[in-house]
Amino acid sequence: MVTYTPPLRDMRFVYHELLDGDALAEIAQYADYTPDVIDAVLEEAGKITSEVLFPLNLSGDTEGCTLKNGVVYTPKGFKEAYDQFTQGGWTGLAAAPEFGGQGAPAALHFLVQEMICSTNMAFGMYPGLTEGAYNAINLHGSDKQKALYLPKFVEGTWSGTMCLTEPQCGTDLGLIRTKAGPQPDDSYKITGTKIFISAGEHDLTENIVHLVLARLPDAPEGIKGISLFVVPKFLPNDDATVGPRNGVTCGSIEHKMGIKASSTCVMNFDDATGWLVGLPHKGMSAMFTMMNTARLGVGIQGLGLGEAAYQGGLDYAKERLQGRALKGAESPDKPADSIIVHPDVRKNLLTMKSLTEGIRALSLWTAINLDKAEKSEGAAERQRADDLVQVLTPIVKSFGTDKGFLAANLGVQIYGGHGYIHEHGMEQYVRDARITMLYEGTNGIQALDLIGRKMGAHYGRYLRAFFHPLQEFIEENADNEEMQAFILGLAKAFGRLQQATGILAQRGLRDPNEAGAAATDYLNLFGHVAVAFMWAKAAKLAFNKKDADPTGFYSGKLKTARFYYERVLPETSSLFAMIMAGGDSIMGMEEELFGAAVAA
Amino acid sequence: MVTYTPPLRDMRFVYHELLDGDALAEIAQYADYTPDVIDAVLEEAGKITSEVLFPLNLSGDTEGCTLKNGVVYTPKGFKEAYDQFTQGGWTGLAAAPEFGGQGAPAALHFLVQEMICSTNMAFGMYPGLTEGAYNAINLHGSDKQKALYLPKFVEGTWSGTMCLTEPQCGTDLGLIRTKAGPQPDDSYKITGTKIFISAGEHDLTENIVHLVLARLPDAPEGIKGISLFVVPKFLPNDDATVGPRNGVTCGSIEHKMGIKASSTCVMNFDDATGWLVGLPHKGMSAMFTMMNTARLGVGIQGLGLGEAAYQGGLDYAKERLQGRALKGAESPDKPADSIIVHPDVRKNLLTMKSLTEGIRALSLWTAINLDKAEKSEGAAERQRADDLVQVLTPIVKSFGTDKGFLAANLGVQIYGGHGYIHEHGMEQYVRDARITMLYEGTNGIQALDLIGRKMGAHYGRYLRAFFHPLQEFIEENADNEEMQAFILGLAKAFGRLQQATGILAQRGLRDPNEAGAAATDYLNLFGHVAVAFMWAKAAKLAFNKKDADPTGFYSGKLKTARFYYERVLPETSSLFAMIMAGGDSIMGMEEELFGAAVAA
């Protein structure tokens, strides 16, 4: 059976030492979040996640959700765990104090999220979706809507959903057909079918509040004719108690590869009463303002599963006795050596460790800038921070989930055949991680976002928010003897990224398919460079601190950094070559020839 | 729902055109296997797999196997399908005519196996394990054992298993504890517990014949003290009917990530009667002689699932309407374009197609040489063929399954969120494919086999069996104008492989951990070069034939070859750099530092 220990040492390292998390306390709204408060919250989060959520992870996967007579039942123990979770205030961690929340920085929230995803990603979907609904109403709702719904979300007594896609849509929300008919009062009648609605129906809360994209009768065609509505399962009374049942029902729940304890519902809206959120026909822009946060949240899911898989793999590698070290027995008194003596097992572990810790740093850097973008005093600082968040969001989402899935698979590989057995808990990580590459925009869509929207925006301003600090770091450390290997490796990989960027900007202007054909490789190249930047910074710190450190933490950081530079970062060389090869071999294949070899 | 069409056109291409499959008919035992017979068998195999096995694939996964009172029930329809399968003679396709088999070449058998794995890999485990047992007894059993068991295996009325591992063993079979006590007659009493026994118990056949590794009382410790026994579920009467039940029972079946319709059993042997197969203490060498074939079979599983996933992804990419082509609508009359217009979707499809077809060619080349190694007249020719099989076996197993798993995942990616839903059938391919990287020796073990056993054997003779024809091809085509891009790309990648081989041979002598730390990357580099060789040969044929071909088949081949060279093969550049970086960063990390970041 897998185990989990909250990686608090590394979380403190990235927050307090590697990045300027502590500077967030200088922002008025975050003044309470001093280093000791951060550590205390992390410790408490570590407890509830490892002690309450983690023990329900495997059983929740085994049991799954069940639908009976329109009611969805979550697995055994989930309701009790959810109550403990809400009573601990975790549903309001990042919410505004005026609605009962604790107003914590996103940076802290992200680290807590990681622990939730490591220990029970399926459970995390329920409060996670509520946070999305909170954000939607907080950013776009009326004061009355805010006053009604937000305190309920913070308490956790009502939960939320995001009802976007429909069977014919997928990513293309311009194809939405759900209708909203205006009523004599200020309400609307919503009719249509939504699919893939996470937490659409469940037994954890007294009410479920759906945020629904639909078309008004006079709506323009396509993406510009979509409005956002709030549609509660039970209509709220004036005193914020729940009133009569609304015309929204769960038609079925999906049988999925993973996150089986998270209900994924087909939701039928049948003349359901709803209210407009924000302006008519502006539903998509309301969605877009939240999408960045949601995508970062999915990246964190990948990170959390990567960490869990690493811990699972490491435990097993230390305990499992099999074979002998290639240079002779290391534990001659035992029947066999533990498999951590084998180079290939170590390589898998270090791949997981270097990617997971690197992505943790990259995600936290993004989160800190998310906080600064919203709360910093100076407009220039806010913009610079937001620029960085814009460019890093698709990276954290795609690179974070690609590598989380990789780590989950390497974890299974370390277990050998036992990794394939349900009871050990490792194969669940693979199945759970697989969804993160698909939802909130597939990873291919993220790559298009990076290359199509983010790369050229404001004449490359978003990119510069990332390129400049990296370039500065290289220059600052160019003469630092002990940093030479890292600076050379970073400069080389960064050079590839800059060159690819320049060439793709030119080619993409001439032919958008050229940008599209390179997009995934480009994002992957970008992700490797971004994580290399984090590791170079970590290495510099580690050089300074390792001699005074009896725990070996910094020495381990330095060795992991070196592994990343020698055995992971070289992937940029292939990615660069593939990008340079261009899109002709991709676009030149006639559609009918794809199937020519299959034909009889 | 996914569909499947047997890729007969490509199978005929690799067998008759690309490779010298037809030359096998010059071998006396294969004289019947003329081109038209090959095609007829492929066609029939295509029918039974697509019409009988494929419709049971998803339902078999949903239902799984059940154990009640010691009896394992396979999913609904499996027994009827199995009876059709045996009545069609498929259980005896590659078996010797003297035991009722059809004596088909391994090359044909492999192509049929691919179709079985594409359509119902879990079903294929039952006859697949029987073939393993057939080979064990055929190669090492007494004449009496052969006469008793082999006709039953060929008929399919009795099935077989391979009982190797135990809870404490995994790959390290030296740790086996199962005991065999000699009896006054020529039998033994077998006692012990075996795990992960595929087809260990089921309801498809009247008897199940276990091939069991166990220790005789006087056995030396470790790997050199293991003997092989045949232990039938029901003791055979002299007239080859089934007699009394033997002391072997199924204790439990595993809950697995995939291949759920294949029973994976814990088998308890409790004073079970068995008979020695081959010589005392020589069980491991008996196993080794079969292991190559078994490993190739697992590679074919990866290939089969890759093909199935490709077809699933291609269907969906053509049918699914969503978004618009980047350069403007391609189907303006429809609400959206089909997603195959998008470069990233095409890139995923071409990655799957180029790897699957390339690995099909590589596997068939291996299979043809397997036939030549066993049946060719000249000893030199047999040895050259066997050398090639030796070196290609770990490649087909690991590269084939790594890329099969990749293809299964790309297939899901093309489906987007729908790929995560069980009913569509795509996520099953991922779960089924995952085991192929683990069993018959994890892919890491294959890499050690390549670099540790195969690379240096006979002063590099195995390697030369691959390097020489590749080198000759490059030289022969050096002046071929239209082949320039392929020859240059192949020579460059081959140069990397040769250089890596030379350096690793040196480093590995000095420090075996250096070889171990490079093994997986080296195998991956080797696999890319081997598939590049297949594609270069295919491209040469396609250049010659495409103008006279109205179907576009050769044009498609040429374009797929180009894609492989431009967008897949460059991975060799990274792999080379990672190998060159050496193993210090892997072996230099102290065991306790792996967990330093996790600590509180």
Chai-1 contact restraints between the chains, C-beta under 6 A:
chainA,res_idxA,chainB,res_idxB,connection_type,confidence,min_distance_angstrom,max_distance_angstrom,comment,restraint_id
A,T5,B,V598,contact,1.0,0.0,6.0,A-B,restraint_1
A,P7,B,A597,contact,1.0,0.0,6.0,A-B,restraint_2
A,P7,B,V598,contact,1.0,0.0,6.0,A-B,restraint_3
A,L8,B,A600,contact,1.0,0.0,6.0,A-B,restraint_4
A,R9,B,A597,contact,1.0,0.0,6.0,A-B,restraint_5
A,R9,B,A599,contact,1.0,0.0,6.0,A-B,restraint_6
A,D10,B,A597,contact,1.0,0.0,6.0,A-B,restraint_7
A,G170,B,Q322,contact,1.0,0.0,6.0,A-B,restraint_8
A,G170,B,G416,contact,1.0,0.0,6.0,A-B,restraint_9
A,D172,B,Q322,contact,1.0,0.0,6.0,A-B,restraint_10
A,D172,B,G323,contact,1.0,0.0,6.0,A-B,restraint_11
A,D172,B,A336,contact,1.0,0.0,6.0,A-B,restraint_12
A,F196,B,G417,contact,1.0,0.0,6.0,A-B,restraint_13
A,E254,B,I421,contact,1.0,0.0,6.0,A-B,restraint_14
A,H255,B,H422,contact,1.0,0.0,6.0,A-B,restraint_15
A,K256,B,Y420,contact,1.0,0.0,6.0,A-B,restraint_16
A,M257,B,Y420,contact,1.0,0.0,6.0,A-B,restraint_17
A,M257,B,E427,contact,1.0,0.0,6.0,A-B,restraint_18
A,L314,B,F594,contact,1.0,0.0,6.0,A-B,restraint_19
A,Q322,B,G170,contact,1.0,0.0,6.0,A-B,restraint_20
A,Q322,B,D172,contact,1.0,0.0,6.0,A-B,restraint_21
A,G323,B,D172,contact,1.0,0.0,6.0,A-B,restraint_22
A,L326,B,P512,contact,1.0,0.0,6.0,A-B,restraint_23
A,L326,B,N513,contact,1.0,0.0,6.0,A-B,restraint_24
A,L326,B,G516,contact,1.0,0.0,6.0,A-B,restraint_25
A,K327,B,P512,contact,1.0,0.0,6.0,A-B,restraint_26
A,A336,B,D172,contact,1.0,0.0,6.0,A-B,restraint_27
A,I340,B,E591,contact,1.0,0.0,6.0,A-B,restraint_28
A,P343,B,N513,contact,1.0,0.0,6.0,A-B,restraint_29
A,P343,B,G516,contact,1.0,0.0,6.0,A-B,restraint_30
A,P343,B,A517,contact,1.0,0.0,6.0,A-B,restraint_31
A,P343,B,G583,contact,1.0,0.0,6.0,A-B,restraint_32
A,P343,B,I586,contact,1.0,0.0,6.0,A-B,restraint_33
A,D344,B,G444,contact,1.0,0.0,6.0,A-B,restraint_34
A,D344,B,T520,contact,1.0,0.0,6.0,A-B,restraint_35
A,R346,B,I586,contact,1.0,0.0,6.0,A-B,restraint_36
A,K347,B,I586,contact,1.0,0.0,6.0,A-B,restraint_37
A,L349,B,F594,contact,1.0,0.0,6.0,A-B,restraint_38
A,G416,B,G170,contact,1.0,0.0,6.0,A-B,restraint_39
A,G416,B,L438,contact,1.0,0.0,6.0,A-B,restraint_40
A,G416,B,T442,contact,1.0,0.0,6.0,A-B,restraint_41
A,G417,B,F196,contact,1.0,0.0,6.0,A-B,restraint_42
A,G417,B,L438,contact,1.0,0.0,6.0,A-B,restraint_43
A,G417,B,Y439,contact,1.0,0.0,6.0,A-B,restraint_44
A,Y420,B,K256,contact,1.0,0.0,6.0,A-B,restraint_45
A,Y420,B,M257,contact,1.0,0.0,6.0,A-B,restraint_46
A,Y420,B,I435,contact,1.0,0.0,6.0,A-B,restraint_47
A,Y420,B,L438,contact,1.0,0.0,6.0,A-B,restraint_48
A,I421,B,E254,contact,1.0,0.0,6.0,A-B,restraint_49
A,H422,B,H255,contact,1.0,0.0,6.0,A-B,restraint_50
A,E427,B,M257,contact,1.0,0.0,6.0,A-B,restraint_51
A,I435,B,Y420,contact,1.0,0.0,6.0,A-B,restraint_52
A,L438,B,G416,contact,1.0,0.0,6.0,A-B,restraint_53
A,L438,B,G417,contact,1.0,0.0,6.0,A-B,restraint_54
A,L438,B,Y420,contact,1.0,0.0,6.0,A-B,restraint_55
A,Y439,B,G417,contact,1.0,0.0,6.0,A-B,restraint_56
A,T442,B,G416,contact,1.0,0.0,6.0,A-B,restraint_57
A,G444,B,D344,contact,1.0,0.0,6.0,A-B,restraint_58
A,P512,B,L326,contact,1.0,0.0,6.0,A-B,restraint_59
A,P512,B,K327,contact,1.0,0.0,6.0,A-B,restraint_60
A,N513,B,L326,contact,1.0,0.0,6.0,A-B,restraint_61
A,N513,B,P343,contact,1.0,0.0,6.0,A-B,restraint_62
A,G516,B,L326,contact,1.0,0.0,6.0,A-B,restraint_63
A,G516,B,P343,contact,1.0,0.0,6.0,A-B,restraint_64
A,A517,B,P343,contact,1.0,0.0,6.0,A-B,restraint_65
A,T520,B,D344,contact,1.0,0.0,6.0,A-B,restraint_66
A,G552,B,L593,contact,1.0,0.0,6.0,A-B,restraint_67
A,G552,B,A596,contact,1.0,0.0,6.0,A-B,restraint_68
A,F553,B,A596,contact,1.0,0.0,6.0,A-B,restraint_69
A,G556,B,L593,contact,1.0,0.0,6.0,A-B,restraint_70
A,G556,B,A596,contact,1.0,0.0,6.0,A-B,restraint_71
A,K559,B,M589,contact,1.0,0.0,6.0,A-B,restraint_72
A,R562,B,S585,contact,1.0,0.0,6.0,A-B,restraint_73
A,F563,B,S585,contact,1.0,0.0,6.0,A-B,restraint_74
A,E566,B,A581,contact,1.0,0.0,6.0,A-B,restraint_75
A,E566,B,S585,contact,1.0,0.0,6.0,A-B,restraint_76
A,R567,B,M578,contact,1.0,0.0,6.0,A-B,restraint_77
A,P570,B,S574,contact,1.0,0.0,6.0,A-B,restraint_78
A,P570,B,A577,contact,1.0,0.0,6.0,A-B,restraint_79
A,P570,B,M578,contact,1.0,0.0,6.0,A-B,restraint_80
A,E571,B,S574,contact,1.0,0.0,6.0,A-B,restraint_81
A,S573,B,S573,contact,1.0,0.0,6.0,A-B,restraint_82
A,S573,B,S574,contact,1.0,0.0,6.0,A-B,restraint_83
A,S573,B,A577,contact,1.0,0.0,6.0,A-B,restraint_84
A,S574,B,P570,contact,1.0,0.0,6.0,A-B,restraint_85
A,S574,B,E571,contact,1.0,0.0,6.0,A-B,restraint_86
A,S574,B,S573,contact,1.0,0.0,6.0,A-B,restraint_87
A,S574,B,S574,contact,1.0,0.0,6.0,A-B,restraint_88
A,A577,B,P570,contact,1.0,0.0,6.0,A-B,restraint_89
A,A577,B,S573,contact,1.0,0.0,6.0,A-B,restraint_90
A,M578,B,R567,contact,1.0,0.0,6.0,A-B,restraint_91
A,M578,B,P570,contact,1.0,0.0,6.0,A-B,restraint_92
A,A581,B,E566,contact,1.0,0.0,6.0,A-B,restraint_93
A,A581,B,R567,contact,1.0,0.0,6.0,A-B,restraint_94
A,G583,B,P343,contact,1.0,0.0,6.0,A-B,restraint_95
A,S585,B,R562,contact,1.0,0.0,6.0,A-B,restraint_96
A,S585,B,F563,contact,1.0,0.0,6.0,A-B,restraint_97
A,S585,B,E566,contact,1.0,0.0,6.0,A-B,restraint_98
A,I586,B,P343,contact,1.0,0.0,6.0,A-B,restraint_99
A,I586,B,R346,contact,1.0,0.0,6.0,A-B,restraint_100
A,I586,B,K347,contact,1.0,0.0,6.0,A-B,restraint_101
A,M589,B,K559,contact,1.0,0.0,6.0,A-B,restraint_102
A,E591,B,I340,contact,1.0,0.0,6.0,A-B,restraint_103
A,L593,B,G552,contact,1.0,0.0,6.0,A-B,restraint_104
A,L593,B,G556,contact,1.0,0.0,6.0,A-B,restraint_105
A,F594,B,L314,contact,1.0,0.0,6.0,A-B,restraint_106
A,A596,B,G552,contact,1.0,0.0,6.0,A-B,restraint_107
A,A596,B,F553,contact,1.0,0.0,6.0,A-B,restraint_108
A,A596,B,G556,contact,1.0,0.0,6.0,A-B,restraint_109
A,A597,B,P7,contact,1.0,0.0,6.0,A-B,restraint_110
A,A597,B,R9,contact,1.0,0.0,6.0,A-B,restraint_111
A,A597,B,D10,contact,1.0,0.0,6.0,A-B,restraint_112
A,V598,B,T5,contact,1.0,0.0,6.0,A-B,restraint_113
A,V598,B,P7,contact,1.0,0.0,6.0,A-B,restraint_114
A,A599,B,R9,contact,1.0,0.0,6.0,A-B,restraint_115
A,A600,B,L8,contact,1.0,0.0,6.0,A-B,restraint_116
